[in-house]
Amino acid sequence: MAGTLYLVPTPIGNLGDISRRMAETLERADFIAAEDTRVTVKLLNHLGLKKPMLTYHRHNTDWGGQAVIDRLLAGENCALVTDAGTPAVSDPGEELVVRCAGLGISVCAIPGPCALVTALAVSGQPTGRFTFEGFLAMNKKNRRAHLDSLRGEERTMIFYEAPHKLAATLQDLSETFGAERPLTLCRELTKLHEEICRTTLGEAAAWYRENDPKGEFVLVVRGAAPTGEQEISLEDGLALVESLRREGLSLRDAVHRAAGELGLSRNQLYDLAVKR
C-alpha cells in the first residue's frame, strides 16, 4: 500500500509559528523532501528532530519528484517542505501533487503559514475577492504583458517580489494601474523588522527609486473600480476632508481618515488641502 504525501508549511519568518500538528507530522514522516536541506535542517534542529532528507526544488521536479514517488509507492510517508510557507503555492510541490493524484497516492495538506494570506489579512484592502499573481516574470516584455492582462481586474491583486526587482515592478505596476492605485506593501512578514506600509503605487515607486529595498515583499494592490462605477478623485477626498473639519477634526486627522476611507494618497490629499 502506498504511503501519504504530507504538505507541511514552514514558518515564513518566526519559528514560533510552527504548530504542534506540523511538528508531529515532520516527526512521524519516514523522510522529508526539502526545497533546501540546509534551510530545513535549521528547523529540524529547532524541533530537536533528525530525519532523512532528499532535495525537491523547481530545478529537479522530474528526477527529484520520481525519487519521492518511488518511496511513496514503496509505502513510505513523505513530508514535503519548502524554505518558507506552504508547499505548492508559489513554491515547489504543484507538479508532485499532480503526479500523486494521477497515481492514486494520498495527499494531505497541513494548514499553516502562508505569506499571501497573512499579507491580505493585514492589508486593509478588500478581502472578499482576490487573485494571487505570485512572482512576475523577470523579462520586461512578459512582465508587462502579464500586467496588461490585469488592467480591468476588480479583485484585490497579490504579488510576491524580491528586493532586487522591487523598484522595476513598482514602476510597471504604477504605469499599468495608475499612480493613485492604493497599495499595501508588506515587508519581512512575521520577522523582527516587519513593516506594513499603506500607500499608493506612485508613492511607493518614487520611494524605492531613491531607497534600496531590503527583505522579501508582498504587494497587495487594490483592484479596479467596478465597471460603471466612477473612480474616486482627490477632489472627492478634499470634500470629505472639509466635512470632517466641520466636525472638529484637525486638518492632519481629517486627511488621514479621508485618505484611508477613500483609498487616496495621504500626502497628495494633504498637499491639496493645504493649498485650498
Secondary structure per residue as TSV (DSSP state, phi and psi in degrees):
chain	resnum	aa	ss	phi	psi
A	1	M	-	360.0	134.9
A	2	A	-	-69.0	152.8
A	3	G	-	-80.8	-166.8
A	4	T	E	-121.0	138.9
A	5	L	E	-92.5	118.5
A	6	Y	E	-102.4	125.4
A	7	L	E	-92.1	108.4
A	8	V	-	-111.0	110.7
A	9	P	-	-66.3	154.0
A	10	T	B	-125.9	154.1
A	11	P	-	-53.7	141.7
A	12	I	S	-87.6	5.1
A	13	G	S	173.3	-38.8
A	14	N	-	-106.5	113.3
A	15	L	G	-62.0	-20.0
A	16	G	G	-67.9	-11.1
A	17	D	G	-81.7	-6.3
A	18	I	-	-73.3	133.9
A	19	S	-	-89.7	164.9
A	20	R	H	-61.8	-39.8
A	21	R	H	-66.6	-39.4
A	22	M	H	-61.2	-45.2
A	23	A	H	-64.6	-41.9
A	24	E	H	-65.7	-36.2
A	25	T	H	-66.1	-41.9
A	26	L	H	-62.6	-39.0
A	27	E	H	-67.5	-38.5
A	28	R	H	-84.6	-17.2
A	29	A	-	-65.1	147.7
A	30	D	S	-74.1	-32.4
A	31	F	E	-156.3	164.8
A	32	I	E	-119.7	131.0
A	33	A	E	-99.5	115.9
A	34	A	E	-118.5	142.9
A	35	E	S	-62.5	-42.9
A	36	D	-	-144.4	110.0
A	37	T	H	-61.8	-27.3
A	38	R	H	-67.8	-33.1
A	39	V	H	-76.2	-45.3
A	40	T	H	-64.9	-35.1
A	41	V	H	-63.3	-29.0
A	42	K	H	-65.7	-39.8
A	43	L	H	-67.1	-43.5
A	44	L	H	-63.0	-38.9
A	45	N	H	-63.0	-39.6
A	46	H	H	-61.2	-35.1
A	47	L	H	-89.8	-6.3
A	48	G	T	72.2	33.2
A	49	L	-	-113.3	150.7
A	50	K	-	-130.3	123.5
A	51	K	-	-140.6	145.8
A	52	P	-	-66.3	138.9
A	53	M	E	-130.6	152.5
A	54	L	E	-134.6	160.0
A	55	T	E	-91.7	138.5
A	56	Y	-	-141.8	108.6
A	57	H	-	-140.0	-179.9
A	58	R	T	-66.9	-14.4
A	59	H	T	-95.4	-7.2
A	60	N	-	-133.6	31.3
A	61	T	T	-60.4	-24.0
A	62	D	T	-75.7	-71.2
A	63	W	H	-74.3	-31.0
A	64	G	H	-66.3	-41.6
A	65	G	H	-64.4	-38.2
A	66	Q	H	-64.7	-36.7
A	67	A	H	-62.9	-39.1
A	68	V	H	-67.7	-46.4
A	69	I	H	-58.1	-45.0
A	70	D	H	-58.7	-42.3
A	71	R	H	-73.3	-33.8
A	72	L	H	-65.0	-42.5
A	73	L	H	-66.7	-23.6
A	74	A	T	-82.4	-1.8
A	75	G	T	104.7	0.4
A	76	E	-	-83.1	152.0
A	77	N	-	-99.4	136.2
A	78	C	E	-119.0	135.7
A	79	A	E	-102.7	116.6
A	80	L	E	-93.5	125.7
A	81	V	E	-131.1	153.4
A	82	T	-	-115.4	-180.0
A	83	D	S	-63.4	-34.6
A	84	A	S	-163.5	135.6
A	85	G	B	94.5	-162.3
A	86	T	-	-95.0	123.6
A	87	P	T	-56.0	146.2
A	88	A	T	78.3	-2.9
A	89	V	S	-112.3	96.0
A	90	S	S	56.0	27.0
A	91	D	S	-147.2	162.3
A	92	P	T	-55.5	145.6
A	93	G	T	140.5	-27.1
A	94	E	H	-58.3	-47.6
A	95	E	H	-64.2	-38.4
A	96	L	H	-66.5	-39.7
A	97	V	H	-62.7	-42.4
A	98	V	H	-61.6	-43.6
A	99	R	H	-65.4	-41.3
A	100	C	H	-63.9	-42.7
A	101	A	H	-60.0	-41.0
A	102	G	H	-67.6	-25.8
A	103	L	H	-97.6	1.3
A	104	G	T	76.3	18.4
A	105	I	-	-83.8	131.6
A	106	S	E	-66.9	136.5
A	107	V	E	-122.8	130.2
A	108	C	E	-126.4	122.2
A	109	A	E	-95.9	126.4
A	110	I	-	-93.3	124.5
A	111	P	-	-64.0	147.6
A	112	G	-	176.3	-161.7
A	113	P	-	-58.2	139.2
A	114	C	-	-152.4	119.4
A	115	A	H	-61.9	-37.2
A	116	L	H	-67.1	-39.9
A	117	V	H	-70.4	-40.2
A	118	T	H	-60.6	-45.3
A	119	A	H	-66.4	-43.4
A	120	L	H	-60.9	-43.0
A	121	A	H	-62.7	-35.0
A	122	V	H	-96.1	-3.9
A	123	S	H	-69.2	-32.3
A	124	G	-	81.3	2.5
A	125	Q	S	-91.3	162.0
A	126	P	-	-56.9	131.5
A	127	T	-	-110.5	-5.1
A	128	G	S	-63.7	-38.4
A	129	R	S	-138.6	130.3
A	130	F	E	-149.4	162.4
A	131	T	E	-129.9	133.0
A	132	F	E	-97.6	118.6
A	133	E	E	-104.6	-4.4
A	134	G	E	63.1	-146.6
A	135	F	E	-85.9	134.0
A	136	L	-	-77.3	155.9
A	137	A	-	-63.1	148.5
A	138	M	S	-72.8	-33.9
A	139	N	S	-65.9	123.9
A	140	K	H	-59.9	-41.0
A	141	K	H	-63.4	-46.2
A	142	N	H	-66.7	-36.7
A	143	R	H	-65.2	-44.1
A	144	R	H	-67.9	-35.5
A	145	A	H	-64.1	-40.0
A	146	H	H	-61.7	-47.3
A	147	L	H	-66.9	-37.8
A	148	D	H	-59.8	-33.8
A	149	S	T	-70.1	-13.3
A	150	L	T	-104.7	6.6
A	151	R	T	-54.6	-39.1
A	152	G	T	-97.0	8.2
A	153	E	-	-64.9	122.3
A	154	E	-	-92.9	-15.3
A	155	R	S	-80.0	155.5
A	156	T	E	-60.8	135.3
A	157	M	E	-110.1	135.9
A	158	I	E	-120.8	128.6
A	159	F	E	-125.3	147.3
A	160	Y	E	-99.0	147.7
A	161	E	E	-152.5	142.5
A	162	A	-	-87.5	154.4
A	163	P	H	-59.5	-36.9
A	164	H	H	-71.9	-14.3
A	165	K	H	-108.8	-5.0
A	166	L	H	-60.4	-48.4
A	167	A	H	-58.8	-45.7
A	168	A	H	-65.7	-39.4
A	169	T	H	-65.9	-44.5
A	170	L	H	-61.9	-38.7
A	171	Q	H	-63.7	-43.6
A	172	D	H	-65.9	-40.4
A	173	L	H	-62.9	-42.6
A	174	S	H	-64.1	-42.6
A	175	E	H	-69.1	-31.4
A	176	T	H	-80.5	-46.9
A	177	F	H	-102.4	-9.3
A	178	G	-	101.7	141.2
A	179	A	T	-63.7	-24.5
A	180	E	T	-85.3	-5.6
A	181	R	S	-64.1	126.4
A	182	P	E	-61.9	140.3
A	183	L	E	-138.0	137.8
A	184	T	E	-112.4	119.8
A	185	L	E	-104.3	115.8
A	186	C	E	-109.6	120.1
A	187	R	E	-118.2	134.6
A	188	E	S	53.7	49.3
A	189	L	T	-55.1	134.0
A	190	T	T	70.1	-1.7
A	191	K	S	-94.1	176.7
A	192	L	T	-57.1	-40.3
A	193	H	T	-104.4	35.3
A	194	E	-	-55.7	138.1
A	195	E	E	-141.2	131.0
A	196	I	E	-118.1	116.0
A	197	C	E	-119.6	117.3
A	198	R	E	-100.0	113.9
A	199	T	E	-148.9	-151.5
A	200	T	E	-125.1	164.2
A	201	L	H	-61.2	-40.5
A	202	G	H	-64.9	-44.4
A	203	E	H	-66.2	-40.4
A	204	A	H	-66.3	-41.3
A	205	A	H	-62.9	-42.3
A	206	A	H	-64.8	-41.9
A	207	W	H	-62.5	-45.7
A	208	Y	H	-83.8	-1.6
A	209	R	H	-74.9	-25.6
A	210	E	H	-107.8	-14.0
A	211	N	S	-129.3	132.8
A	212	D	-	-74.2	126.1
A	213	P	-	-74.0	147.4
A	214	K	-	-132.6	137.9
A	215	G	S	93.3	-179.9
A	216	E	-	-94.1	145.2
A	217	F	E	-123.5	145.4
A	218	V	E	-120.8	126.7
A	219	L	E	-106.9	121.8
A	220	V	E	-111.2	108.5
A	221	V	E	-107.9	129.4
A	222	R	-	-65.9	143.5
A	223	G	-	-74.1	172.3
A	224	A	-	-69.4	154.7
A	225	A	-	-63.9	139.7
A	226	P	-	-53.3	146.4
A	227	T	T	-54.7	130.1
A	228	G	T	90.8	-7.7
A	229	E	-	-98.4	130.2
A	230	Q	-	-74.3	136.7
A	231	E	-	-65.2	140.9
A	232	I	-	-78.8	130.6
A	233	S	-	-105.5	170.7
A	234	L	H	-62.5	-31.9
A	235	E	H	-64.5	-37.7
A	236	D	H	-62.5	-41.1
A	237	G	H	-64.1	-40.1
A	238	L	H	-63.6	-39.5
A	239	A	H	-61.9	-40.1
A	240	L	H	-68.9	-37.5
A	241	V	H	-59.9	-46.8
A	242	E	H	-62.5	-37.4
A	243	S	H	-65.7	-41.5
A	244	L	H	-68.9	-34.5
A	245	R	H	-63.0	-37.7
A	246	R	H	-66.7	-21.8
A	247	E	T	-84.5	-3.9
A	248	G	T	108.2	0.4
A	249	L	-	-76.0	150.0
A	250	S	-	-70.1	163.5
A	251	L	H	-59.4	-46.1
A	252	R	H	-63.1	-44.3
A	253	D	H	-67.4	-37.4
A	254	A	H	-65.4	-42.0
A	255	V	H	-64.9	-44.6
A	256	H	H	-59.3	-45.3
A	257	R	H	-69.4	-44.1
A	258	A	H	-64.8	-43.7
A	259	A	H	-61.8	-41.0
A	260	G	H	-66.8	-41.6
A	261	E	H	-69.3	-35.0
A	262	L	H	-101.8	-3.9
A	263	G	T	69.9	37.7
A	264	L	-	-106.3	164.7
A	265	S	-	-70.1	121.3
A	266	R	H	-63.1	-42.0
A	267	N	H	-65.3	-44.4
A	268	Q	H	-68.5	-37.2
A	269	L	H	-67.6	-38.9
A	270	Y	H	-64.7	-44.4
A	271	D	H	-59.5	-42.6
A	272	L	H	-65.9	-41.5
A	273	A	H	-64.9	-38.6
A	274	V	H	-65.1	-40.2
A	275	K	H	-67.7	-27.5
A	276	R	-	-81.5	360.0
